[in-house]
Amino acid sequence: QTSADQSELSTKGYLCPQCKAKYQELPVECRLCRLTLVSAPHLARSYHHLFPLHLFTEREAGQSSCCAACQQPIRNRVYECPDCNQSFCTSCDTYIHETLHTCPTCQNPPNQ
């Protein structure tokens, strides 16, 4: 774009909800009030970086430990979610923290 194109009036763009400054693209930090402006889809993709899943408590596997995710017996180490107290095997704990970024049983509690 040329400088003439940039000076034309436009009805397209994004308004800062705090100070009402207008921007053509997101994400951006508002030059007036310093508020970071992002689109909802961008925020959703970034959510797990802003609020990472806490580490699960590691303990020895009991005699009847079964993974709440894959339903396989757990033989060595158990990783327990401190919120829902469900146990997970090492593979599922890794998958939950590196890929899902949310505890599956906190999101969908098992039937009681």
N, C-alpha and C positions, 0 to 999 in steps of 0.2 A: 504494500500500500504506500501511496505517496502521502506527504504531509497534508495535501489538500483533501484526500480521502478521509484522513483521520479527523479533520475538523468539521466534517459534515454532521448534522444532527441525525440521531438514530433513536428509534424506539426500542431497539434490541440492547440487551445487556443485563447486568445484575446490580441491584442496589444494596449497599451496606445497610443492614437493618438498624445499626446503631446511629450512624451519622447521615445516611442517605446519599453518600457518594456513589457515583456510577462507575462500573467497570465492565469491560467488554469480554474478559475471559476469567475463568476460575481455574485453579486456586490462585489467590492473591492476598497479600496483606494490605489492608486499607491504609492509604497514605495519611489520612486524616486522624483516624482514631486507633489505628494499629490492630484492629480486629482481623483475624484470619478468616477469609471467606472461602468456603469449599462447597462443592455440589454434594447433594445427598448420596449419589452413587459412590463418589470418591470417599466420602466419610465412611460409608458402609464397608468399603474395601479396606479402609485403614483402621477400623475399629479395634481389631485385635492387637494392633501396635500401640494404640493409645491406652487400652485396658487389657494387658496380657493376663492370661489364665495363670493363677497361682500354682506353685508346685504342689504335687500331691505328696502325702506323707509316705515315706518308704519304711517298710517293715518286713519281717520274716513271714513267709507264707505259712498259714495254718494247715491242719490236716485236710480240711474240706474247702479250701479256698478255690473259688471259681471266678474267672474274669467276667465282670458285668457287661463287657462289650462283645467279646468273641465267644463267651460261654465255655472256654477251655479251662481245664484244671491249671492252677498256678502252682509251680513246683519250687521256685526259688524266692524271688522278691515280689512283694505285693505293693502296689501304689494305691493309696486310698485318698479319695476326694474328701477334704475336710468339711465340705458343705453337705453332701448327701451320704457320706460314709460308704460309698460303693468302692469295691476293690477292682483293680485292673492289673493285667500282666505288663511286663516290660514293653512288649511290642505295642500294645494298645495305648499305654501311657505316652510313649514316644509319638504315636500317630495323633493322639488327642492334643498334645502340646505343640506339635510342629505343623499340623495340617488343619485340624478342626478348630482349635483355639477356644473350645468350650467343652465342658463336661457333658457327655451325651445323656447321662442319667439325671443330671440336674435339669437339663432341658426337657427330658421325657422320663419322668420318674416311673420305675417299674410298678406294676399293680401290686397292691398290698393285700 
